[in-house]
């Protein structure tokens, strides 16, 4: 069973540094100080979310269905990953897909109150 690399120190939660690499084929070993990629530093929950997001080709609706969570929850989790990668979260002024909101309301996926908030741009 392959072990996954840790994203942070299990003792102090500090940033880890890779100091050795080894070729699987010829066993050549390289020592030094190597930076870990930003995605490797994410915790398991955020990595799993990003994997689902990519699998769904960035479709928030598909992520909602796949994970069984609401649109605002998907957006919040995406914002959390963006911050964890060291980027600033800016408020996007996406136009609301009114037909999508009405379809979700009709299917009972959201309440009237949630629909009104989405249509007003509050969510």
C-alpha distance (Angstrom), angle and dihedral (degrees) to the residues before:
residue distance angle dihedral
X1 . . .
X2 3.79 . .
X3 3.76 116.2 .
X4 3.79 120.2 -136.8
X5 3.76 118.4 -125.1
X6 3.78 114.6 -105.9
X7 3.79 116.1 -112.4
X8 3.79 95.9 -149.8
X9 3.80 140.4 7.8
X10 3.82 111.0 -72.5
X11 3.82 90.1 -146.5
X12 3.83 104.8 47.9
X13 3.85 102.8 4.0
X14 3.83 88.5 -119.4
X15 3.79 124.9 148.5
X16 3.81 115.5 -80.5
X17 3.79 124.5 -138.3
X18 3.80 125.6 -152.2
X19 3.80 110.6 -129.7
X20 3.80 102.6 171.0
X21 3.80 136.4 39.4
X22 3.80 127.1 -174.4
X23 3.81 130.9 -164.9
X24 3.82 112.5 -124.1
X25 3.81 91.7 -146.5
X26 3.80 108.3 44.0
X27 3.83 98.8 13.7
X28 3.81 92.5 -125.8
X29 3.79 107.2 164.3
X30 3.79 124.8 -149.9
X31 3.80 121.2 -165.4
X32 3.78 126.6 -163.2
X33 3.78 141.2 93.7
X34 3.79 112.7 -61.3
X35 3.78 128.6 -178.9
X36 3.80 117.1 -123.2
X37 3.82 115.4 -129.3
X38 3.79 117.7 -106.6
X39 3.80 93.6 -113.5
X40 3.82 90.9 54.8
X41 3.81 88.7 57.4
X42 3.81 92.8 57.8
X43 3.78 118.4 102.1
X44 3.81 118.6 -112.0
X45 3.80 94.5 -98.3
X46 3.82 92.4 54.4
X47 3.83 92.9 43.6
X48 3.82 90.5 51.2
X49 3.81 90.3 48.7
X50 3.82 92.1 51.0
X51 3.80 90.7 47.5
X52 3.81 89.8 53.7
X53 3.81 91.2 44.5
X54 3.81 91.1 53.4
X55 3.82 92.5 43.2
X56 3.82 87.6 54.3
X57 3.82 89.3 49.3
X58 3.81 91.4 -120.3
X59 3.80 94.3 -58.9
X60 3.79 105.7 146.9
X61 3.81 90.2 -162.3
X62 3.81 90.5 56.3
X63 3.82 91.5 46.5
X64 3.82 88.7 51.5
X65 3.80 90.3 54.0
X66 3.81 95.5 41.8
X67 3.81 95.0 50.4
X68 3.81 98.3 29.7
X69 3.80 92.9 -125.0
X70 3.79 133.9 126.7
X71 3.80 128.4 -101.2
X72 3.84 93.3 -105.2
X73 3.81 90.1 50.3
X74 3.81 91.5 52.1
X75 3.82 90.1 49.8
X76 3.82 91.7 47.7
X77 3.80 92.4 49.8
X78 3.79 90.9 47.5
X79 3.82 89.7 50.7
X80 3.81 89.5 50.0
X81 3.82 90.7 54.0
X82 3.81 91.7 46.6
X83 3.82 89.7 53.7
X84 3.82 92.2 45.1
X85 3.82 88.8 54.9
X86 3.80 88.3 55.4
X87 3.79 99.5 -105.5
X88 3.77 128.1 128.3
X89 3.78 117.2 -111.5
X90 3.78 111.1 -132.7
X91 3.73 124.6 -168.7
X92 3.77 106.5 -105.7
X93 3.74 115.7 -147.6
X94 3.77 96.1 -143.7
X95 3.76 114.7 170.1
X96 3.78 112.0 -112.6
X97 3.79 114.2 -111.7
X98 3.79 95.7 -130.5
X99 3.79 93.9 -172.2
X100 3.82 90.7 52.9
X101 3.82 90.8 50.6
X102 3.80 90.7 49.5
X103 3.81 91.5 47.0
X104 3.81 91.0 51.3
X105 3.80 89.6 48.3
X106 3.81 91.9 48.8
X107 3.83 91.5 50.2
X108 3.80 90.5 49.5
X109 3.83 91.8 -117.1
X110 3.81 91.1 127.0
X111 3.79 134.5 24.5
X112 3.80 125.9 -114.4
X113 3.80 88.7 -106.1
X114 3.83 91.6 53.0
X115 3.82 90.6 47.5
X116 3.81 91.6 51.3
X117 3.81 91.5 49.1
X118 3.80 91.4 50.0
X119 3.81 92.3 47.7
X120 3.82 89.6 50.2
X121 3.82 90.3 49.0
X122 3.80 92.9 -115.7
X123 3.83 93.6 125.9
